[in-house]
Amino acid sequence: MPATFEDLIKLMQKLRAPDGCPWDREQTYATLAPMLLEEAYEAFEAVEEARAGRPNELRDELGDLLFQIVFYAQVAQEQGDFNINDVTGAIHDKMVRRHPHVFGDTDANDTATVLRNWEAMKQEERLAAGKDVREDSLLNGVSSKAPALMEAHQLSSKAARVGFDWKQLEDIFTKLEEEVGELRAAIQTHAASASEADHTFVREEVGDLLFAVTNIARHLKVEPEAALKLTNRKFRRRFGYIERKLRERGQPFEATTIAELETLWQEAKERGQ
């Protein structure tokens, strides 16, 4: 019979026990943080494997992520902060509270209404908790520590919930062309300068261009971080093909023209790399 959630909790308790694992006993909130982030990213990447018909990797990565959550809850219990039942209880209560159209008498027949209600409820919860929301921002819920593409996607998604959004995809392409033009102008005017201020100006224009691309992805319901990951993997495969071919020839990169490299790149593409 497969192990249950309760079995996982007991396993964690054993690992942290005096006769358990020395490494596990040494872990703290701070030391676990990088591993929590790493496991979250690995689960994120495994989603693409599942979409491609290979769900086992996602299953395993979700297990690793769940183990980190159980690990944190055990450390918290030992410190008297909270336990795993507090964690599951809090999220259960929050989801019931945030879905009054399912568990209450509120009407919400489309996703846009659900999201607007969600933001309103979050604001009410902050008020009920005694927090000063007079200068609160809708964007405060987006972590500035998230990867930049993911942060941009979440920022624009939050703003779109209150109507701050382009109505048509074509409008964003117009904005994209505008940003390309501004970047070209910035390069012509500032790129040759050694000034940090000029370099910052060019960098900001590059950022504006990337932000516009992120909005295109959002309108197409494409997660930009996942999309770029796919392209990164493709680049690795095709570049690896070039490396293998050059090794077979005994030919270093330095002795290879860009035209030859492009030919090999096209070969990799034709071979489905």
N, C-alpha and C positions, 0 to 999 in steps of 0.2 A: 504494500500500500504506500502511495507517495506520502512524503512528509507534509505535514500541515503547517499553517502559520504558527500555531502554538508550539510545534516541534522546533521551528526556527528560533522562536523566543527562548526556549529551553536550551538550545544549542548555544545561543549567545550568552546566556547566563553561565553556562559551563565554561565557555572560553574566558570569561572575565572572573571566574572564581579563583580563589587562592591556589587551587591545584590545577588551574587551567593553563592557558597559553601566556607566557611572559610578555610577548609582543602585544597581544590583545589587551592585557591588563594595563599596559602603559599608555594606551591611546586616550586622548582628550578631545574636547570639542575642536580645539585648534588643529591638532594633528590629523583629525579625520577630514577636515574641510577640503584639502586638495583631492583626496580620494573620492569624496562625494561628488565633486565637480567632474572628475575624470570619468566616474561611472555614469554620470548623467550624459556626458558627451558620447560615451561609447554606446549607450542605449539609443541616443539620438541617431547615431550613424547606422545602428542595426535596423532602424525603421526601414531604410531603403532596401536592406536585404529581405525583410519581410514582404515588402511591396513587390519584390522581384520573385516571390514564391519560395523564399528560404526563411521561414519564421523561427527556426530553432535558435538562431543567433540572437534574435530579439528576446526570445524566452530566457535565454541564459543571461543576457545583459540586464533585463528587468530584474532577474533574481539577484544579480550583483548590486543593483541599485537598491532593491528592497533590503538587502542585507545591511547596507549602509544606514538605512533608516532605522532598522532594528538596533544596530550598533549604537547610534546616537541616543535612541530612547533608553537603552540599558545604562549608558553613561549618565544620562539625565536622572534616571531612577536612583542610581547610587549616590548622586549628589543631592537628592531630595527635590529636584526641580519639577519633574513630571515623569510619567511612564508611558508605555506604548498604548495603553487603553485611553489615556488622555489625548494622545495624538489621533487615534482613530475616532474617538468620541468628538473631538473638536471639528475634524473635517466632515464627519457625518452631519453634525448639527449645522455647520455652515452651508453644506450643500442643500439640506432641507430648507434652510432659511432663504437661500439665494434662488430657490426654485418655487416661488409661491404659485406659479402657473401650473405646477405639477402637484404640489402638496397643499396648496391653498385655493383661494378663490379669485386670484388675479388672472386676467386674460393676457396671453402673449402668443399670437399665432404665427409669428415669424421671428427669425434670428435677430433682426435689427432691434425689435422691441425687447427681446430677451436681454440683449447686451446693454441697451439703455437702462432697463430696470436694474440690471446687475450693478452698473456704475452708481445709480441712485442709492441702492441698498448699501453699497460700500461706504458712501458718504454718510448715510444715516448711522451706520455702525461706528464710524469714527466719532461722530457727534455724541452718540450714546456712551462711548468710552471716555468722554471728556476731553477729546483732542480739539485743539484750535484749528478749525478748517476755514477761517476767514480768508486766508491767503493760500489755501491748499490748491494743488494743481491736479488735474485729471491724469497728468503724466507721472505723478509721484510713484505710482505702482509699477513703473517700468524700471528695472534695475539698471543702473549705470555701469554695473560690473559685467553685464551680459556682453557677448561678442557684438561688435559694432553693427554687423548686418542684422542680427537678431533684434538688437535694440532699436534700430531704425524701423524695422518691420512692426515692432510692437508700438512704438511711438505713433507712427502714422495710423495704425489700426485703432489705437485709443482715440486719436483726434477724429477719425472717420465716424466713430460712434455718435459724435455730437454734430455731425454734418460738415466738418471741416475736411473736405475731400473733393477730388475731381469727380465730375459726374460721368465722364466717359474716358475710356482707355486712351483714345486718340488725343485727349487733352494732355495726358501725361507724356505722350510722345512729343508733343509740341514743347512741353517743358524740358524734356530730355534734349531736344535740339537746341533749345535756348542755353541750357547748361553747357553743352558741348561748345557752343560759340563763345560763352564766357570763359571757359577753360582755355580755348585757343588764344583769346585775347590776353588772358592772364599770362600765358606762357610767353607770348611775344613781348609783353611789357615787363614782366618780372623774373622770368626763369633764369636769365643770364646773370642776374644780380646775386651778389654774395650776401645781401642783407637778409637777416633772419625774418624781418617783417615781410619782405617780398616772398620769401620761401613759404611763410605761413599763409600768405594770400593765395598762392598757387595750390597749396595743400587744401585749403578750404574749398576752392573751386572743384578739386577732385572729389572732395566729400559731398558737395552738392550734386555732382553727377551720379555718384553711387547712391545717394538718397533717392534720386529720381528713378533709377533703375529698380531700387527696392520697392517703390510704389507701383511700378509696372508689375512686378512679381506679385504683390499683394492683390492687385485687381484681377490677376489671372489665377488667384488662389494657389500660388506657388510659394512655398516657404523658401526665402532667398538663401538662407544658410545651407539648407539641404541641397538646393540647386547648385550652389557654388561647390559644395562638397563633391557632387557628382562630376562636375567639370574638373575639379582637382584630381579626382581618381582617374579620369580619362586622360588628363595630361600626364600623370605618372605612368600609365600604361603605354602611351604613345612615345613618351620620351625614353622609357625603358626599352622599347622596341628599337629605337635609334641607337641606344647604347649597345644593345646586343649585336646589331648589325655591324657597327663600327669595330667591336671587339673581334667579331668573326673575320673582318678584313685586316685586323691588326692596324687600324687607322685611327690616330688620335683626333679628338675634336679640333685641335689647333690646325690640323692639316686638311680639314673638311670645309668646303665652301658652304655658305648659307643656302645656295641652290641645291647642293647635295643633301643637306639636312632637310630641306623642304620636301625633296623627293621621297626621302625615307619617311617623313611625317605622313605624306599622302599614302604611302604604302601601308603604314600602320593603320591609317583610317580605313583604307579599302579592305584590310584584313579584320576589321571589326575590333581593333584594339581600343 
